[in-house]
C-alpha cells in the first residue's frame, strides 16, 4: 500500500512539475497577448466575444454530459478496454447533435454580425471535444506531460496570429482565431504526432449504460458550475451592453489570474489523487490538506499583489481607456482569494463518488448569483456584477467546507487563519508605506513599492510561523524527485 502511494506521489510530483512549468510560460504569453490585444481592440470586441463564448460554454455541458468524470471515476466498466472507444463514440454523437441544434437556434435569433461569431465558436468547440478522450487517458494515469506540451504549443502558436489580425483591423476575428487554431492543435497533438490513443468507434451496452447513468448525475453539477461561471457574462452583455461587458471581461480575466496560476497545474493532479485514495480516509485527508494548504497560501499572496497593483497596472499597461476596470478588480478581492478553492476543494466529492454534494452547493450559488445580479447590477453596473460574483464564490466555498468534512478531516482554522492575518497586515502596511512615499514616487515606483512591501510582510509572517512545514514540503518534493531520477538509472 505504501509503495502504491509513493508511486502515486511520484506521478503527481512529475505531473505537477510539467503543469507548473507549462502554465508559467502560458501565463506569461497570454498576459502579454491580452495586454497587446486590449490596447489594439478596445472594450467592445472583447464584450461581443465574451457574450458569444459564454453561451457556447454553458450549452456545451450537454454534449459533454459528465462523460469525462464518469471515465475518471474508476469502476468495473471503465476498466474495460472498450471504455475509451465508447467515450469517443458518445462524444462525437452528442457533440454533433448539440452543434446542429445550437447553430439552428442562434442563426435565426442573432444578427448577421454575431451569427458568424457563434458559428466559428461552435465549430471550434466541436473539434476540441474530439480530443478529450485522449486527454482523459492521460489524466486518469496522472501523466500530464503531453497535456502540458500541447497546451503550451497552442498558446504559443495562436498568439502571433491573434496579434497580426488585431493590427490588421480584424476586430473580434483576432479573438476567434485563438479558439480555431487551438482546437486543431489539440487534434494534432493527441492523435497525429505520436498518438496518445488511436480514435475508434466502440459500442458496448453495459459501458454506455454506465456512462449515461453516471454522467446524468454529473450533468446538472457541470451545468450549474458553468452557469455560476458564465451567467454574469450573459447578464452583463444582455442588460448592460458589449462595452460594459468588455470592461467586466477584462476585470474578470485579471481576477482569474490567481486561480490560473495556482489551480490549473494542481487541479488535474489533485483529481487523480483523490480518486486513487477515495477508500482511505486518513491518506485522502492528508493529501487534501497538503494540496489546499499550498493553494490557499499562494492564492492569498497573488490576490493581495493584484489588489494593490491594479490602479497602476491598468493605467500603465492596458492604457487609460481601461481605467474603469480598476474598481471591479478591487471589489473582487474575495473572489481572487477563494475562487481557486472552488476547484481544488470542489474537485473532491465527484472524484470519490459524491457528485451530488457539489450540485446542491451550486444550486445555492446560482440562486445567490441571480439575486445579486438583479439587485446590484442595475444600480452599480459593472461594479455590481463584480460584487455579485464575489458573494457567490464566498457562499460556495463556505458551503464546500461544511460538506467535505464528512469525507476528510481538516482544520479550517489551520488552513485560513494565518494567511488571512498575513494578507490584511501586508495590505495595510504596504498601503501606508506607498502613501508616505507618494510625493517621491511615480506610478511604476508606487506599484513596485507596494508589491515588494506586501510580498515581504506576507512571506515573513507565513515563513516565521510555518517554517517547519514549508521545509518538510520542499524536502518531500526534492526526495521524490531524486527517487524518480534514481529509478531511471540502469
N, C-alpha and C positions, 0 to 999 in steps of 0.2 A: 504493500500500500504506500509506504514511504517513497519507494522507488518511482511509483507512478506519479506521486505528487512532485517529486524532483524533476521528472521528465516534463511534466506539465509546466512547471515553473520555468524550466529552460526554454521551452517553446514560447511561453508567454513573454519572457525577457527578450528573446530574439525578435519576436513579432513586435513588441513594444519599441525596440530599438529601430527596426525598419520603419514602422509607422511614424515614430517621432522624427526621424531624420527626413523622411519624405514630407511629412506635414510641415516641418520647419521651412523647407525650401518652398513648398507650395504657398504657405502663408506669406512669405516674403514676396514671391512673384505676384500672387493675387492682390496683395496690398498695393504694390506698385501699379499693377494693371488697373485696379479700381480707382486709384488716385488720378492716373492719366485719363481714364475714361470719364471720370467725373468732371475734370477740367475741360475736356473736349465736348461733352454732350450736354451738360446741364441736367436739371431735375426731371423734366417731362419724359424723355425716353426711358429713364430708369423707372418712372411710375408706370408707364404703359407695359413695360416688360414685367415688372413685379406683379401687376394685376393679372396678366395672362398666365404667368408662371404659377401663381398661387392657385388658380382654378385648375390648371392641368395637374399640379401636385396633389391637390385634395382629391380629385376624382381618380387619380392613378392608384389609389388604395384598393379599388375594386378589382382590377386585373392582378394586382399583387396578392390579394386575398389571404394574406398571412402565410403563404406557402413557404417563405424563407424560414420563418420561425418554426414552422412545423417540421422542416427538414433538420434544423439545428437541434430541436428537441429530440434527443435520442430515444428511439423506440424500436421495436422489432421491425416495423415497416420500413423505417429509414435506414436500417442496416442492410436491407436487400440491395443487390447490385442494380436493380432497375429503378431505385428511388430517384436518382438524378435524372434519368431519362423521362420518368413520369413528371417530375417537376418542370422540366423543359417543355414537355408537351402541353401541360396545363398553362404555363406562362405564355406560350405562343397563342394558344386558343383564347385565353382570357384577354390578352393584350390586343389582339386583333379586333375582337368584338368591342372592347372599350374604345379603341381608336375610331372605329366607324361610327358608333353611337355619339361620341362626344363631338366629332367633327360635324356630323349632321346637325346636331343641336346648336352648335356655336355658329356654323356658317349662316344659318337662317336668322340668327338673333344678333349678330355682330355687324359692325360697319365694315366696309371693304378694306380699310386700312388695318383694322385689328384682326380680321378673319385670317389673313395670311400669317400673322404672328402666331395664332393658335395652331394653324396647320404645321408650321415649322416645329413648334414645341412638341406637338403630339407625335409627329414622326420621329423626332429625336428621342422622345421618351420610349416609344415602341422599340427602336433599335437598341437602346440602352437596356431594356428589360431582357433582351435575349442573352446578355452577358451575365445575368445574375446567377444562373445555375453554376457556372464555373467559379464565381466568387464564393458561393456558399460552400463549395467543396473545400476551398482554402480556409474559410472561416471556421468550418467545423473541425478541421485538423489543427487549428491555431497556427496556421502557416500564412503569414501576411506579406512575405517578401514580394511576391508577384503583384499583389494588390497595391502595395506602396509604389512599386515601379510604374505600373500602368497609370495610377492617379497622377504621379509626378510628370510622366510623359504627356498626359492630357493637358495638364496645366501649362507646361512649357510650350507645347505646340499651339495651343489656342490663343495665347497671349499676343504674339506679333500679328496674327490675323485680325483679332479684335481691334487692336490699336491702329492698324492700317486702315480698316474700314471706317473707324471713327474719324480719322484725319482726312478721309476722302468724303466726309459729309454724309455717311450712310445711316447715321442716327441709330435707331433701335436694332438694325441689322448687325451692327457691330457687337451687340449683346447676344443676339440669336446665334451667331456663328460659333460661339463658345459651346452651346449645347449640341449643335450639329456635329462639330468635329470631335468633341469628347465622346459622343456616342459611338462613332466609328473607330476611334482609337481603342475603346473597350473591346470591340469585336476583334480587332487585330491583336490586341494584347493577350486575350484569353483563348482565342480559337485558331489564330493563324500562325503566329510565331511561337514555336514550342508549346503547342496547345496544352492547357491545363486539363481539358476534358473535351472529347470529341462529341459535338452535338448529335443527339439521336432521339427519335421519337419513340417513346415506350408507353404501353398502356397495361396497367395491372389493376384490376378492380379493387383488390384489397388496399393497395397503396393509394389509389385515387380516393377511395372512401376515407382513408385516414387523413389525407391532405385536406379534403373538403370539410371533414368533421372538425379537425383541429384548427384549420385555417378560419373556419367560420367563427370560432371563439376569438381569434386574433383580429379578425376584420374590424369589428367595432372599436377595439382598442386602437388600432392603427388609424382608423378614420378620425377618431376623437383626437389623437395626437396631431394629425395634420390640420384639423380644424383649429386646435389650440395654437398651432404654429403659423397658420396662413390666413385665418379668418380676419385678423386685424388688417392684413393687406387688402383683402377683398372689400372689407367695410370701408377702409380709407379711400380706395380707388373709386368705389361707387358713390360715396356720400361727400367726400372732400375733394376728389379730383386727382388727376395724374400728377400735377405739380406737387401737391401736398404729399401724395404717396411717394413721389421721388425723394422728397426730404426724409420722410419716415423710413423708407427702404434703406437709405444711407445711414441713418441713425441706428436702425436695427442691425445693419451689417456691421457697424463698429461695435455695437453692444454684444454681438455674437463672437467677437474675436477671442475672449477668454474661453468660451466653450470650444471653439475650433482648435485653439492651441492646446488646451488641457484634455478635452474629452475625446476628440476624434481619434487620436492614436491609442487611447485607452479602451474605448467602448467595445470594439470588436474583440480585443483580447480578453476583457473582463467577461463578456458574454460567454465565450467559450469556456472560461474557467468556472463560471457559475454553473453552467450546465454539467460540467465534468464532476463538480463537487456537490451536486444537489442532494446526495444521500448522506452527507457527512456534515452535520450542523457545526461542529467545532471548527473544522478546517474551512468550511464555507464562511463562517463568521470571521475567521482570521483574514481570509482573502478579501472579503468585503470591506472590512475595517481598514486594511492596508491600502487598498485602492482608493477609497474615498477620503482617508486621511490625507493622502497626497493631493487628490483632486481639489479638496476644499482649500488647502493652504496655497496652492498655485492659483486657483481662480480668484481668491480674495486679493492676492498680490496684484494680479493683472487688472482686476476691476478697479482697485484703488488708483493704479497708474493711469488708466484710461479716464477715470473720472476727473483726475487733476489736470491731465494734459489736454482734454477735449477742446477748450476755447482756443488755445494757441495752435494746436494741431490742425483744427479745421480751418482757421484763418490763414495760416501759413502754407499749408499743404494743399488743401482742397480749393481754397480761394474764397473770397468774400461772398460770392453768390451762394455758398453753402453754410453760412453762419447760422441760419435758422435750425440747423441740425444740432447745435450745441445743447440747448435746453432739454430736448428729448433724450439725448445721450446721457446727460447727468441724472435725469429723472429715472433712468433705467439702471441705476447702480445696483439695486436689489436684484434685478433681472440678471445682470452680469455676474453677480456673486453666486447666485443659486441655480441658474439655468444649467450649468454643467452637471449638477447633481440630478436633474431630471433624467439624464441619460445614464450616468454612472450608477445611480441608485435605482432608478426606474427600470433598468435592464434586468434586475434580479428576478422579480416574480415570473415573467414569461419564460425565463431560462430554467426555472425549477418547477414548471408545470402549473403556475397560478396566474395566468394572464388576466383573469377577471379582476384581480386586485387593482391593476393599473387602469383598466377600463372604467371602473367605478370612480376612481380618483379623477380621471379625465372628464367624466360627466360633470362632476362638481366644478372643475376648472373651466369647462366650456360655459356653464351657466354663469359663473363669475365673470368670464371674459365678455360675454354678450351683454350682461347687465352693465358692466363698467364702460364698454364702448358706447352704449346709448346714453349712459349717464354723464360721462366725462367728455366723449368725443365732440358732440355738438357745441359744448361750452368752451372747451380748451383746445380744440383742433388736434394737431399732431401731438402736442404735449399730453392731451387727454388719452390718446391712443397709447402712448408710451407708458403712462401710469396704469392703464388697463392691463397691458401685457405684464407689467411688473407685479401687480397684485395677483394676477392669475398664477404666475410662477411661484410666488411666495406661498400661496394657498396649496398648490400642488406638492411642493417639497415638504411642507409640514405634514400633509396627509400621508405622503410616502413614508416619512419617518415613523409615523404612528403604526402603519400597517406592516412594514417589513420587520418589525421587532417580533412578529410571530414566527419568522423564519430564520433570523440571525440575531446574535447577541451583540449589541452595540452600545456605546456610551455617547449620547448626544452632546453632553457637556464636554467630553473629551475631544469630540470632533470639532465643535464650533466655538467654544468659549475663548480659547487663546487667539485664533486667527481674527475673531471679531474685535477683541480688545486691541490687537496689533493694528488692524485696519483703521479703527477710529483714531487711535493715538497717532498713527502715521499721517492721516489726512489732516488732523488738527495742527500738528507740529509743522508739516510741510507748508500748509496754508499760511501759518504765522510767519515762517521764515520768508516765504515768497512775498508776502505783503510788506515785510520790513525792508526787503531788498528791492522793492518795486522802483524806487527812484533811480537805481543804478543798473537795472536790467531791462532788456527789451523782451519781445515775445519769446524768441527762441531761448534766451537765457532763463527766463522765468519758467518755461516748460521743463528745461533740463534741471534746474534747481529743485523744483517741486518733485520731479521724478527721483532724483538722487536722494533727497532727504527722506521721502516716503519709503523707497526701497531699502534704505539703510536702517531706518527705525523699525520697519516691519520685519526685516530679516533678522535684526539683532534681537528683537523680542522673541521671535519664534525659535531662533537658534539657542538663546540663553535657557529657555525652558525645556526644549525638546532636542537638545544636542545629542543625547544618547540614542534617541530613536532615529534621528537622521543618520547618525553614524552607522547604526545597525542596518538601516535600509540600504545605504551605499555599499556597505560590506557585503550584504546579501547579493546585490546585483553584480558586484565585481567577482565574488566567488562563483556565482552561477556562470558568468561569462568565461572565466578561466576553466571551469569544469567542462563547458561546452567545447572550448578550444582544444583541451587535452583529449577529449573523446574523439576528436578528428585526427589525432596523430596515429601513425602506424605502430 
